[in-house]
Amino acid sequence: MNIQKMMAQAQAMQSKMQQELEALKVEASSGGGMVTIAMSGTKEILAVRIDPACVDAKDVETLQDLVLAAAREAARRVDEAVQQKTSSMLGILGGR
């Protein structure tokens, strides 16, 4: 395989990967579903849902912790999905 063809194939795969990341959506929750965050494959937060039962003006710290935990879990899930997609694409590029 010549280098130009390989470079073109890699560029096409990179473009496809970017499109897939933009289309990817993950959700993660914390507090038994009290807080849920939807995140795109580019780690843009798309939505935050908070159960009104966990909103307490006297305990804002707990709500903050729940939001942070859900955001971190969503980001971890995006990283995991990206790693899986990258591995599969590298396998294709390598001819496997």
The 8 nearest C-alpha neighbors of each residue, nearest first, counted from 0:
[[1, 2, 4, 5, 3, 6, 8, 94],
 [0, 2, 4, 3, 5, 6, 7, 8],
 [1, 3, 5, 4, 6, 0, 7, 8],
 [4, 2, 6, 5, 1, 7, 8, 0],
 [3, 5, 7, 2, 6, 1, 8, 0],
 [4, 6, 2, 8, 3, 7, 9, 1],
 [7, 5, 9, 3, 8, 4, 2, 10],
 [8, 6, 10, 4, 9, 5, 3, 11],
 [7, 9, 5, 11, 6, 10, 4, 12],
 [10, 8, 6, 12, 11, 7, 13, 5],
 [9, 11, 13, 7, 12, 8, 6, 14],
 [12, 10, 8, 14, 13, 9, 7, 15],
 [11, 13, 15, 9, 10, 14, 16, 8],
 [14, 12, 16, 10, 15, 11, 9, 17],
 [13, 15, 11, 17, 12, 16, 10, 18],
 [16, 14, 12, 18, 13, 17, 11, 19],
 [15, 17, 13, 19, 14, 18, 12, 20],
 [18, 16, 20, 14, 19, 15, 13, 21],
 [19, 17, 15, 21, 16, 20, 22, 14],
 [18, 20, 16, 22, 21, 17, 23, 15],
 [21, 19, 40, 23, 17, 22, 18, 41],
 [20, 22, 18, 19, 40, 23, 41, 17],
 [23, 21, 19, 20, 18, 24, 40, 39],
 [24, 22, 40, 20, 39, 21, 19, 25],
 [23, 25, 39, 38, 40, 22, 37, 26],
 [26, 24, 38, 37, 73, 39, 77, 23],
 [27, 25, 37, 36, 73, 38, 35, 28],
 [26, 28, 73, 69, 36, 35, 72, 37],
 [29, 27, 35, 69, 32, 34, 36, 26],
 [28, 30, 69, 32, 34, 31, 65, 33],
 [29, 31, 33, 32, 65, 34, 28, 69],
 [30, 32, 29, 33, 28, 34, 35, 65],
 [33, 31, 28, 34, 29, 30, 35, 50],
 [32, 34, 50, 30, 31, 49, 29, 53],
 [35, 33, 49, 28, 32, 29, 48, 66],
 [36, 34, 28, 48, 27, 47, 69, 32],
 [35, 37, 47, 27, 26, 46, 69, 70],
 [38, 36, 26, 46, 45, 25, 44, 47],
 [39, 37, 44, 45, 25, 43, 24, 42],
 [40, 38, 24, 42, 43, 41, 23, 21],
 [39, 41, 20, 23, 42, 21, 77, 24],
 [40, 42, 39, 43, 20, 21, 38, 77],
 [43, 41, 39, 40, 38, 44, 74, 77],
 [42, 44, 39, 38, 41, 45, 40, 37],
 [45, 43, 38, 46, 37, 42, 39, 36],
 [44, 46, 38, 37, 43, 39, 47, 36],
 [45, 47, 37, 36, 44, 48, 38, 35],
 [48, 46, 36, 35, 37, 49, 45, 34],
 [47, 49, 35, 34, 36, 46, 50, 33],
 [50, 48, 34, 33, 51, 47, 35, 53],
 [49, 51, 33, 52, 53, 34, 48, 54],
 [50, 52, 54, 53, 49, 33, 55, 48],
 [53, 51, 50, 54, 33, 55, 49, 34],
 [52, 54, 51, 50, 55, 33, 62, 49],
 [55, 53, 51, 52, 56, 62, 50, 59],
 [54, 56, 58, 57, 53, 59, 52, 62],
 [55, 57, 58, 59, 54, 60, 62, 53],
 [56, 58, 55, 59, 60, 54, 61, 62],
 [59, 57, 55, 60, 56, 61, 62, 54],
 [58, 60, 62, 61, 56, 57, 63, 55],
 [61, 59, 63, 62, 58, 64, 65, 57],
 [60, 62, 64, 63, 59, 58, 65, 53],
 [61, 63, 65, 59, 64, 60, 66, 54],
 [62, 64, 60, 66, 61, 65, 67, 59],
 [63, 65, 61, 67, 62, 66, 68, 60],
 [64, 66, 62, 68, 63, 67, 29, 69],
 [67, 65, 63, 69, 64, 68, 70, 34],
 [66, 68, 64, 70, 65, 69, 71, 63],
 [67, 69, 65, 71, 70, 66, 64, 72],
 [68, 70, 28, 72, 29, 66, 27, 67],
 [71, 69, 73, 67, 72, 68, 66, 36],
 [70, 72, 74, 68, 73, 69, 67, 75],
 [71, 73, 75, 69, 74, 70, 27, 68],
 [72, 74, 27, 76, 70, 75, 71, 26],
 [75, 73, 77, 71, 76, 72, 70, 78],
 [76, 74, 72, 78, 73, 77, 71, 79],
 [77, 75, 79, 73, 78, 74, 80, 72],
 [76, 78, 74, 80, 79, 75, 40, 81],
 [79, 77, 75, 81, 76, 80, 82, 74],
 [78, 80, 76, 82, 77, 81, 75, 83],
 [79, 81, 77, 83, 82, 78, 76, 84],
 [82, 80, 84, 78, 83, 79, 85, 77],
 [81, 83, 85, 79, 80, 84, 86, 78],
 [82, 84, 80, 86, 81, 85, 87, 79],
 [85, 83, 81, 87, 86, 82, 88, 80],
 [84, 86, 82, 88, 83, 87, 81, 89],
 [87, 85, 89, 83, 88, 84, 82, 90],
 [86, 88, 90, 84, 85, 89, 83, 91],
 [89, 87, 91, 85, 90, 86, 84, 92],
 [90, 88, 92, 86, 91, 87, 93, 85],
 [89, 91, 87, 93, 88, 95, 92, 86],
 [90, 92, 88, 94, 89, 93, 95, 87],
 [93, 91, 89, 94, 90, 88, 9, 95],
 [92, 94, 90, 91, 95, 89, 88, 87],
 [93, 95, 91, 92, 90, 89, 88, 87],
 [94, 90, 91, 93, 92, 89, 87, 88]]
